[in-house]
Amino acid sequence: MSRVTTRRSTLIVATAAVSLLLAACGNAAGDSGGASTSESTITVAAAASLTEAFTQIGKEFEATKPGTKVMFNFGSSATLAAQIAEGAPLDVFAAASPATMKTVTDVGAAEPPRDFVSNTLEIAVPKGNPGKIASLRDIADKSKKIAICAPQVPCGAAAVKVFAAAKITPAPDTLEQDVKAALQKVSSDEVDAALVYKTDVIAGGEKVAGIEFPEAKQAVNVYPIAAIKGSANPAAAQQFVDHVLSSDGQAVLAKAGFAKP
Amino acid sequence: MVGLLFLVLPLAGLIIRAPWRDAAQVLTSEAATSALRLSLITATIAALITVLLGVPLAWLLARPTLPGASLLRALITVPLVLPPVVGGVALFTLLGRSGLLGRPLYAWTGFAFPFTPYAVVLAQVFVALPFLVLSVEGALRTADRRYEEAAATLGATPLTVFRRVTLPLVGPGIAAGAVLAWARALGEFGATITFAGNFPGTTRTMPLEIYLAVETDPGAALLLSVLLLATSVAVLVLLRGRWVRRW
């Protein structure tokens, strides 16, 4: 390339870059205005087990409140609680147990929580039940591959309670960080059974079959929800919490298999 | 200078913020010692396997007239750039209980890799092998071929040439690669937790134990991190002095 052409193309690239930068800055300034613009976003941290139901609720919420966008951060309640306690910029937290919510309220990071649903455990097996699991007793069978949640996450804490109630010592092969990871092991036919929530068995669809057991009633997980203090959008956050507690939100949750709190 | 600070300051933060009062209790706990033992054993076995598999591969790659050498090198580099979790998922699809090779293996022997320490070693070999291969290939390339040629003209068989000339010449390169592979294996997390699972004593290596501790006991997480850091640094310093003449 000749010197003239090189200089010209450099100029073109530089102009393009600068205009892109200015446009981006302009947009960012507009968004961070928050209350002054019509577009506001809230980020909801929710337990993994709420993935399908909350995604649906999020869409319905956005439809009723045009200009509001809901982003979700699904994961292990314990991980999310630790992040919020450390100051992660989230607006709403829906946990799968009062214990994980307590991590957040103990440091004063959330408004008073309200219980919105409850969930019980169920045994999930791969379609066709290759491991021939029949009851909770089979979870203690060392020859079977079993996945349960780690004890410090809500589904794991519930699992500890049901095993104590049934007087069984489980023989798991892996302790998963959240319930969806345990479910995934079942749906990919890597384990013979996993202890997950009723709602996860439903969410697992055709790949997963569920086996109920009576001791599940001994460990009902109540899910609390709370708006996070210091949110950039406290009004929208509270509106989301109210929507979840409303009859519309509750209908979606009931359809997913959740029970009343 | 900024680069150095960027690397060193977080580690300094780790050491400063760790609750040293609880050190004795945390570092000698069952969870910590079993995780450390598992990590050290699996990483060492993984490093040995990478040497066994990697040195011949590196030798192949270093040959001047290999057809498709750049393609081969690109394939070997893939685990290096692949996110470790993706590596774990890939290992799953191959060697999981319903994997391409795993299903016949399970049907034939009743054995499946996931949730066993063998899976931990496999995951570590997968991520560490490129380190060794590329390191040894580099050493082989810079080694003077004239020594090998001289040995051949003096009547040595190819095996003797390899054993008595090539290997001693690239010994330090292999050692350096093995140490690098060992360190990478020790720190492996994503592929381990996805492919091998997470169970104390069997598959919960130090990085997994630290990950768990971050949620339950952040102070313990800091102490365990410093322990792992100290172990790695100690081995690197020891080996560097004794075995690796040329780094």
Interface residues (C-beta under 8 A of the other chain):
Chain A: S76 A78 T79 A81 A82 K145 A147 A150 Q152 P172 D173 T174 L175 E176 Q177 S188 D189 E190 V191
Chain B: F92 G96 R97 S98 A112 P114 F115 I193 G197 N198 F199 P200 T202 T203 Y211 L212 V214 E215 T216 P218
